[in-house]
Amino acid sequence: MKKICSLLLFVSVILFSQAQPVVNDSIPKEIKSVTKHSVVIDGKTINYTATAGALILRNEKDEPVALIGYTAYTKDGETDLTKRPVTFAYNGGPGSSSYWLHMGIIGPRKVVLNDPYTVPPAPYKIEDNNNSILDISDIVMIDPVGTGLSHAVGKAKDKDFWGVDQDIKEVSGFIKTFITQNDRWNSPKYILGESYGTLRSGGVVNYLQERMSIAVNGVILVSSILNYSTQIFTDGSDIPYITFLPTYAATAWYHNKIANKPADLTAFLKDARAFASGDYAAALMKGASISDAEQEAVLNKLTYFTGLSKDYLLKANMRVKEVQFLQELLREDHKVLGRIDSRYTGISQDLLSEYAQTDAQGDAISPAFTAVFMNYYYGELKMDKNYTYKTNAYGNEGFDWDWKHGNSEAGGMPNTAADLSESMSHNPNLKVLSLNGYYDFATAFFATEYDIAHMNIDKKLRPNIIFKYYEAGHMMYINPKEAGAFKNDVNSFIKETSKVK
């Protein structure tokens, strides 16, 4: 009898062990730090739950491939999630975490800045963000692999996620996993990306729709670059010179380098657009065949709109790259302009330099953003300090982006405007909100207009794309006045497209 019992016990152990999933010690557990808070937005108190953590992303074979970090904010007391929108937000780079949008405009807490001037060293200040969209939508800030807490797990490597298409698949997979785990399949859904994050969004909205049957209500493009070929200066291509000219004009206007400066910036930029796409574009198209008389006429207008000398423009063959403009406009003042926001100025260390060697805006605000976020993340959100949050992926070993997208050739310029076009055609209810800063040299507003004007969509879908403009730069929301406008524009968009009353 004892032998029979022992045999049964042995068989039971074998069967039980076979029935259990194999535990791989190399696969970390999901991370969660849950805290309760409140914030006053537009005079109303919002009680909310903050979840800082990371979830497991699985591939098509249900194998764990990555731990993806995020910070989610959900309004307490919402029982009907079909009426509560959720917005997935991220920054760009590629290789940036989401802490810029997080602490600049989207989250319930924000860094206090001295826009448009340098923020003095610590101690820095943090305050409640009256311009957060938490009153109208729950928020999920996403940190792609190599940033935040995110990294590959199992057999996967970080480099497996570092590319246009790889990144689109990763972020789409995160969104699907999050809405599954948090019962948000039937909530109105929004994607908000900044900078490279807008190129990501063009791909993500299409990937979600075509591969995962997830239709989103709206896409919010903050300082967008859907097509790199219209904004990257390369030999033989004149398009970037045309698309950047209105940004040059706005910057020269701001720094009082326009002769007989007009009072109305909007009207002035309308004229700059007309010149850029008209006489200037025609002159560049002629190349060496342009006549002296026509070149002289164009040079005079170019001098007016850019604030640069005719002699400099002639030497540049009427083609000035953005980094050259940033160095040249205030050269005599010994200043260099910011690329992310040309309202910012820094000290020029080399007055003979052809190109701007630094970003004055980044120098002015980066330490404050980093310090405040880290203090907030490990303090107020109570994240375990044993987990290292990476603000960017640039220090990671082997970080190198694969720029191929779809059928594009290696080394080609990625373009997800085509992806967005397909999404809008297959989902005619999809709306797009494009937010643009006039003083943004990272993603020029006229280039965005060009990209969207050349999207292959039916004419009746054109009203589904809404443009908004701000007298600020790439991160238009760090300007206190424009932060309020940003919030109103985004809130109105979400209300309209989710039918939230």
Sequence and secondary structure as in RCSB ss.txt:
>XXXX:A:sequence
MKKICSLLLFVSVILFSQAQPVVNDSIPKEIKSVTKHSVVIDGKTINYTATAGALILRNEKDEPVALIGYTAYTK
DGETDLTKRPVTFAYNGGPGSSSYWLHMGIIGPRKVVLNDPYTVPPAPYKIEDNNNSILDISDIVMIDPVGTGLS
HAVGKAKDKDFWGVDQDIKEVSGFIKTFITQNDRWNSPKYILGESYGTLRSGGVVNYLQERMSIAVNGVILVSSI
LNYSTQIFTDGSDIPYITFLPTYAATAWYHNKIANKPADLTAFLKDARAFASGDYAAALMKGASISDAEQEAVLN
KLTYFTGLSKDYLLKANMRVKEVQFLQELLREDHKVLGRIDSRYTGISQDLLSEYAQTDAQGDAISPAFTAVFMN
YYYGELKMDKNYTYKTNAYGNEGFDWDWKHGNSEAGGMPNTAADLSESMSHNPNLKVLSLNGYYDFATAFFATEY
DIAHMNIDKKLRPNIIFKYYEAGHMMYINPKEAGAFKNDVNSFIKETSKVK
>XXXX:A:secstr
 HHHHHHHHHHHHHHHHHHS    TTS   EEEEEEEEEEETTEEEEEEEEEEEEEEE TTS EEEEEEEEEEEE
TT   GGGS EEEEE  TTTB SHHHIIIIISSEEE   TTS   SSS  EEE TT GGGTSEEEEEE TTSBT 
EE TT  GGGG BHHHHHHHHHHHHHHHHHHTT TTS EEEEEEEHHHHHHHHHHHHHHHHH    SEEEEEEE 
SBGGGTS  TT  HHHHHHHHHHHHHHHHTT STT  S HHHHHHHHHHHIIIIIHHHHHHGGG  HHHHHHHHH
HHHHHH   HHHHHHTTT   HHHHHHHTTGGGTEEE SS TT EEE S TT SS  S HHHHHHHHHHHHHHHH
HHHTTT   TTS  BSBSTTSTT   B   TT  TT   B HHHHHHHHHH TT EEEEEEETT SSS HHHHHH
HHHTS   GGGGGGEEEEEESS TTGGGSHHHHHHHHHHHHHHHHHHHT  
